[in-house]
Amino acid sequence: MIDLYTWTTPNGRKVSIMLEELGVDYAVHAIDIGAGDQQSPEFLALSPNNKIPAIVDNDSGTVLMESGAILLYLADKYGQFMPTERKSYWRAMEWLMWQMGGVGPFLGQVHHFVHFNPGKAPYAEERFTAEAHRLYGVLNTRLAGRDYIVDQYSIADIATWPWISRFEWQQIDLQQYPNVRDWYLRIAERPAVERGYQVPKKVSDVPMP
């Protein structure tokens, strides 16, 4: 049994989607970041950076924070969703790091300045919106002629997809990026993705372009 501490954010949904794809037993603990649950001593003992998600693997006693580390741990433990061939393994790692270092942080800034605080910082809105379009362009190019980021469905897709699912917050028209659109819809059709998207509670249906 795995205990998952999470909320309805892209980073949280990465791990709930992964657990649903794996089909393993897990218990959900909602950490309402709007209410400040992430600051509680109990949660800080699991995630010293006071960010969701975090997991406790009761089989091994492993406690982990950081969504990328959790995805890698689960892929390794269950032997799924990470290529085993060396070249493909490192390609998937490369694109996972691209998500962690680019897509997540920069689209998160778009959410902050464009979605939640429009008009307060025009320079920041322009800068991060331009970077969002650049990142979408990179992904669109990568997906040309591919169904998935690294040929087979992997944690690179699982990590990236929840951030793209907020394309409306980012004021992105997915029709401008047809390869991304098709990839997004391909993944959205997976039952495990639909289930994982609704953890720890349903906020809305999966957004569709």
Secondary structure, DSSP 4 states (H G I P E B T S, - for coil): -EEEEE-SSHHHHHHHHHHHHHT--EEEEE--TTTTGGGSHHHHTT-TT--S-EEEETTTTEEEESHHHHHHHHHHHHT-SS--SHHHHHHHHHHHHHIIIIIHHHHHHHIIIIIISTTS-HHHHHHHHHHHHHHHHHHHHHTTT-SSTTSS--HHHHHHHHHHTTTTTTT--GGGSHHHHHHHHHHHTSHHHHHHHT-SS--SPPP--
